[in-house]
Amino acid sequence: MSEFGEIKKRLIERKETLAHLLNRVENSARRKLDKSFEEQAIQRENEEVLTSLDDSLNDEFEQIEKALYRMEKGEYGKCEECGKQISAKRLEVVLYANSCIKCAD
């Protein structure tokens, strides 16, 4: 495996998990509203939470796809802002980081 083989494996696993979660969120959002007004109010609140969660999950999914693409191009681990190497510690914490700590601030 490449220099980032373990990170790539973790990115792919996280991407698969996110795809599963996104599918569940979408299925939950498609449910029909209950006939009871009180239940509808609760369901609408839940829809707002699901929409927010969906946005967050989609965001992370896209970041992971970009990181995997950067790996394919040999650009993973380099800051997109300054071009310097992103620290290994940062990449361990934020697998899809595309900027170094200095540029991220």
KOLVEX-699623 format. One record per atom (N, C-alpha, C): x, y, z; residue in three letters. Coordinates in steps of 0.001 Angstrom, whole numbers, plus 500000, padded with zeros to 6 digits. Example, Ala and Ser with C-alpha at 12.3 -4.5 7.8 and 13.67 -1.06 7.14 Angstrom:
REM residues 2
513190494310507800Ala/512300495500507800Ala/513200496700507800Ala/512850497750507080Ser/513670498940507140Ser/512900500030507870Ser/
***
This chain:
REM residues 105
500836498808500000Met/500000500000500000Met/500876501249500000Met/500252502325499594Ser/500988503582499500Ser/501316504142500875Ser/501951505280500852Glu/502323505981502076Glu/501099506244502958Glu/499951506469502333Phe/498728506777503065Phe/497729505621503014Phe/498212504410502873Gly/497356503240502736Gly/496346503072503850Gly/496795503225505090Glu/495888503061506228Glu/494847504179506249Glu/495260505386505926Ile/494315506507505889Ile/493302506296504771Ile/493776505822503629Lys/492864505554502514Lys/491823504526502926Lys/492253503492503605Lys/491329502448504075Lys/490280503057505011Lys/490722503910505927Arg/489800504553506866Arg/488841505498506138Arg/489347506215505137Leu/488479507100504354Leu/487394506312503627Leu/487771505211503034Ile/486802504377502311Ile/485770503802503272Ile/486212503347504433Glu/485278502822505433Glu/484308503903505890Glu/484817505106506129Arg/483954506207506566Arg/482980506594505462Arg/483442506580504228Lys/482584506901503088Lys/481426505910502997Lys/481721504627503194Glu/480681503595503172Glu/479685503796504315Glu/480193504137505491Thr/479321504404506636Thr/478419505591506348Thr/478992506652505792Leu/478210507844505470Leu/477147507537504422Leu/477486506741503418Ala/476511506377502387Ala/475326505653503022Ala/475612504761503956His/474553504030504666His/473696505001505487His/474336505904506213Leu/473606506873507031Leu/472761507808506163Leu/473311508259505057Leu/472563509130504154Leu/471328508421503616Leu/471464507158503309Asn/470332506367502827Asn/469240506286503900Asn/469642506064505142Arg/468677505992506240Arg/467985507332506467Arg/468748508425506388Val/468164509755506565Val/467153510035505459Val/467508509710504224Glu/466598509928503101Glu/465320509111503264Glu/465452507873503691Asn/464274507033503904Asn/463387507590505012Asn/463981508099506062Ser/463217508695507160Ser/462490509951506706Ser/463127510716505856Ala/462540511970505386Ala/461353511725504452Ala/461281510570503842Arg/460201510254502896Arg/458918509778503565Arg/458967509544504843Arg/457776509048505532Arg/456633510041505423Arg/455426509502505299Lys/454245510353505217Lys/453928510936506581Lys/453310512107506560Leu/452928512762507803Leu/451750512036508445Leu/451770512009509747Asp/450696511426510543Asp/449450512298510406Asp/448280511728510663Lys/447036512493510574Lys/446856513442511753Lys/447437513124512868Ser/447314513949514065Ser/448152515222513926Ser/447525516370514246Phe/448225517647514149Phe/449456517673515048Phe/449328517155516266Glu/450455517142517206Glu/451606516301516661Glu/451250515160516105Glu/452280514288515521Glu/452938514943514318Glu/452167515667513526Gln/452719516363512369Gln/453738517410512801Gln/453431518117513888Ala/454352519137514399Ala/455674518502514809Ala/455591517368515492Ile/456805516649515908Ile/457563516152514682Ile/456829515608513714Gln/457471515098512505Gln/458171516221511732Gln/457571517388511698Arg/458192518527510991Arg/459483518958511698Arg/459456518944513019Glu/460688519251513764Glu/461756518214513454Glu/461352516957513410Asn/462297515884513084Asn/462856516053511678Asn/462022516517510752Glu/462474516749509380Glu/463566517819509341Glu/463414518841510165Glu/464430519897510223Glu/465761519331510708Glu/465687518481511707Val/466903517847512225Val/467514516949511149Val/466668516175510464Leu/467155515283509415Leu/467781516068508263Leu/467197517197507923Thr/467747518024506847Thr/469128518545507225Thr/469255518997508455Ser/470547519486508942Ser/471573518356508964Ser/471155517195509437Leu/472038516031509479Leu/472437515622508069Leu/471492515632507156Asp/471758515274505768Asp/472805516206505161Asp/472656517507505419Asp/473630518480504907Asp/475025518191505455Asp/475100517925506743Ser/476381517656507390Ser/477025516379506845Ser/476216515332506710Leu/476734514062506193Leu/477192514209504742Leu/476405514915503943Asn/476780515140502541Asn/478075515928502436Asn/478224516901503305Asp/479444517704503334Asp/480667516823503591Asp/480576515989504619Glu/481699515108504950Glu/481952514114503820Glu/480882513574503232Phe/481004512624502127Phe/481789513257500973Phe/481447514490500628Glu/482139515195499544Glu/483605515444499890Glu/483889515803501128Gln/485273516031501554Gln/486095514742501418Gln/485486513625501765Ile/486177512340501652Ile/486439512005500189Ile/485453512231499339Glu/485657511971497912Glu/486799512824497361Glu/486852514082497780Lys/487935514968497331Lys/489291514468497827Lys/489333514000499075Ala/490593513490499631Ala/491053512251498858Ala/490126511368498539Leu/490484510166497766Leu/490966510555496372Leu/490350511559495790Tyr/490789512048494482Tyr/492200512633494566Tyr/492462513403495633Arg/493807513970495819Arg/494835512845495978Arg/494440511757496627Met/495359510611496769Met/495704510053495397Met/494680509881494563Glu/494904509347493210Glu/495855510226492413Glu/495746511537492603Lys/496584512480491866Lys/497949512688492518Lys/498162512090493691Gly/499428512266494394Gly/499531513595495117Gly/498388514230495384Glu/498376515536496030Glu/497897515482497476Glu/497519514300497930Tyr/497019514171499303Tyr/498146514474500289Tyr/497794515206501340Gly/498781515530502374Gly/499488516846502144Gly/499175517493501021Lys/499754518813500726Lys/498674519863500898Lys/499040520955501524Cys/498114522055501763Cys/497724522694500428Cys/496434522832500209Glu/495958523460498976Glu/496210524965498957Glu/496476525551500123Glu/496720526990500206Glu/498191527333499962Glu/499069526714500750Cys/500491527099500696Cys/501376526030500035Cys/500846524835499840Gly/501603523774499191Gly/502518522979500104Gly/502587523365501381Lys/503430522636502337Lys/502741521349502779Lys/503533520472503350Gln/503027519191503842Gln/502114519419505050Gln/500971518739505080Ile/500076518772506235Ile/500618517771507245Ile/500661518155508499Ser/501241517271509514Ser/500469515952509621Ser/501207514902509919Ala/500614513571510066Ala/499566513564511179Ala/499818514316512252Lys/498856514384513361Lys/497533514962512886Lys/497611516009512085Arg/496377516633511568Arg/495621515666510666Arg/496348514964509822Leu/495702514013508916Leu/495100512833509684Leu/495693512476510802Glu/495133511406511635Glu/493789511824512220Glu/493690513096512589Val/492471513603513219Val/491416513964512175Val/491846514663511135Val/490944515080510062Val/491438514410508785Val/490961513214508545Leu/491455512403507434Leu/491401513121506084Leu/490420513973505925Tyr/490233514644504637Tyr/490743516092504643Tyr/491599516411505604Ala/492140517775505685Ala/492810518151504363Ala/492517519370503915Asn/493144519833502671Asn/493988521081502894Asn/494157521434504168Ser/495020522569504486Ser/495769522305505779Ser/496925522914505870Cys/497719522778507093Cys/497074523603508206Cys/497535523401509425Ile/496964524120510571Ile/497081525633510371Ile/498217526078509902Lys/498467527504509733Lys/497457528130508757Lys/497217527470507647Cys/496289527990506638Cys/494830527789507023Cys/494560526826507880Ala/493186526543508299Ala/492652527601509253Ala/493565528321509921Asp/493128529349510895Asp/492491530520510255Asp/
***
